[in-house]
Amino acid sequence: MSPAITTPTQPLSIAVTSAARPQRKAATVKTDKKKGQTSLGFGGDKKETKWHCVEGCGACCKLQKGPSFPSPEEFFDDPSDVQLYKSLIGPDGWCIHYEKSTRKCSIYPGCS
């Protein structure tokens, strides 16, 4: 083993100084005057429209989905919600409010 060499050191004193920074002004937020559209990207002209149902689709009206989808008992916690959901399923698996001949919902005018 080699002998350890020690050198005497004196305690270092560190002085910390801080300077006051000038207060920053609050950032101003620009509001979009056009409602119903949102700007995409870096303020470009492209606008995103709001989501809406595809006319004549009816995909959400098929309530009896099959074994690959969760059952109402797995999806809802409240038994009354399960009962209500099941009461909306017609004998063919479609919602009782879905008019298959017109592909329209009889209670929600904007759907299907």
VENUR-V58737 format. One record per residue. RES is the residue in one letter. SS is DSSP state (hx for helix, st for strand, lp for the rest). PHI is phi in radians with two decimals (none if undefined). D_LAST is the distance of its C-alpha to the last C-alpha in whole Angstrom. Layout:
# VENUR-V58737
<<RES | SS | PHI | D_LAST> <RES | SS | PHI | D_LAST>>
This chain:
# VENUR-V58737
<<M | lp | none | 87> <S | lp | -1.60 | 88> <P | lp | -1.20 | 89> <A | lp | -1.38 | 86> <I | lp | -1.87 | 87> <T | lp | -2.07 | 86> <T | lp | -2.07 | 86> <P | lp | -1.20 | 86> <T | lp | -2.16 | 83> <Q | lp | -1.70 | 83> <P | lp | -1.07 | 80> <L | lp | -1.57 | 78> <S | lp | -1.91 | 77> <I | lp | -1.97 | 74> <A | lp | -1.77 | 73> <V | lp | -1.93 | 69> <T | lp | -2.08 | 69> <S | lp | -2.30 | 66> <A | lp | -1.92 | 65> <A | lp | -1.32 | 63> <R | lp | -1.59 | 60> <P | lp | -1.19 | 59> <Q | lp | -1.15 | 56> <R | lp | -1.46 | 53> <K | lp | -1.35 | 51> <A | lp | -1.16 | 47> <A | lp | -1.24 | 44> <T | lp | -1.64 | 42> <V | lp | -1.85 | 39> <K | lp | -1.47 | 37> <T | lp | -1.83 | 34> <D | lp | -1.42 | 31> <K | lp | -1.34 | 31> <K | lp | -1.52 | 28> <K | lp | -1.59 | 25> <G | lp | 1.59 | 21> <Q | lp | -2.26 | 23> <T | st | -2.12 | 25> <S | st | -1.44 | 28> <L | lp | -1.92 | 28> <G | lp | 1.28 | 32> <F | lp | -1.75 | 35> <G | lp | 1.38 | 34> <G | lp | -1.23 | 33> <D | lp | -1.53 | 31> <K | lp | -1.20 | 28> <K | st | -2.06 | 25> <E | st | -1.81 | 22> <T | lp | -1.50 | 19> <K | lp | -1.26 | 16> <W | lp | -1.22 | 13> <H | lp | -2.61 | 10> <C | lp | -1.15 | 6> <V | lp | -1.43 | 7> <E | lp | -1.10 | 5> <G | lp | 1.39 | 5> <C | lp | -1.32 | 5> <G | lp | 1.31 | 5> <A | hx | -1.06 | 8> <C | hx | -1.35 | 9> <C | hx | -1.53 | 8> <K | st | -1.44 | 11> <L | lp | -1.55 | 14> <Q | lp | -1.65 | 17> <K | lp | -1.40 | 17> <G | lp | 2.13 | 21> <P | lp | -1.23 | 24> <S | lp | -1.42 | 24> <F | lp | -1.89 | 21> <P | lp | -1.15 | 23> <S | lp | -1.35 | 23> <P | hx | -1.00 | 22> <E | hx | -1.16 | 26> <E | hx | -1.38 | 26> <F | hx | -1.54 | 24> <F | lp | -1.77 | 24> <D | lp | -1.57 | 28> <D | lp | -1.52 | 28> <P | hx | -1.05 | 28> <S | hx | -1.20 | 26> <D | hx | -1.20 | 23> <V | hx | -1.10 | 24> <Q | hx | -1.11 | 24> <L | hx | -1.10 | 21> <Y | hx | -1.04 | 19> <K | hx | -1.14 | 21> <S | hx | -1.23 | 20> <L | lp | -1.53 | 16> <I | st | -1.52 | 17> <G | lp | -1.36 | 17> <P | lp | -1.10 | 20> <D | lp | -1.64 | 18> <G | lp | 1.62 | 16> <W | st | -1.58 | 13> <C | st | -1.07 | 12> <I | lp | -1.19 | 14> <H | lp | -1.64 | 11> <Y | st | -1.57 | 8> <E | st | -1.56 | 9> <K | lp | -1.18 | 10> <S | lp | -1.18 | 12> <T | lp | -1.78 | 9> <R | lp | 0.98 | 6> <K | st | -2.27 | 5> <C | st | -1.55 | 6> <S | lp | -1.43 | 10> <I | lp | -2.02 | 11> <Y | lp | -1.97 | 9> <P | lp | -1.13 | 8> <G | lp | -1.50 | 7> <C | lp | -1.72 | 4> <S | lp | 0.93 | 0>>
